[in-house]
């Protein structure tokens, strides 16, 4: 159960980071985050954190078997 939760949460964080990055770069408009350099830099870092969390969940699942 714990590994599945890590995978789901990591995936959601990665998707949010991608959206934040795209908003920061101005590809997604209609937000106060659009075109702001802070989000263009922080978005990919958030996405990488989510990916790392999901990968950790997958590895945890494999080692628990």
Secondary structure, 3 states (H helix, E strand, C coil): CHHHHHHHHHHHHHHHHHHHHHHHHCCCCCCCCCCCHHHHHHHHHHHHHHHHHHHHHHHHHHHHC
